[in-house]
Amino acid sequence: MNRMRKMIGDLASTAVAVLIEILREIFDEAAYARFLRRSGMASSSEAYAAFRQEFDEAKARRPKCC
């Protein structure tokens, strides 16, 4: 019984971790963290402005559909 509880607990922990990562991707937190690592910048209003500018420029270059 304890083994089953541990398995369920581990599965729930994994599910929560995956959900958090999905939300970080949806709300661009993960992309911002990757930008900071790539650019070697610390989180600041200037860094976020540079991130948004890069993101918006990349979005403008994407082909429009329909």
Secondary structure, DSSP 8 states (H G I E B T S, - for coil): -HHHHHHHHHHHHHHHHHHHHHHHHHTTHHHHHHHHHHHT--SSHHHHHHHHHHHHHHHHHS----
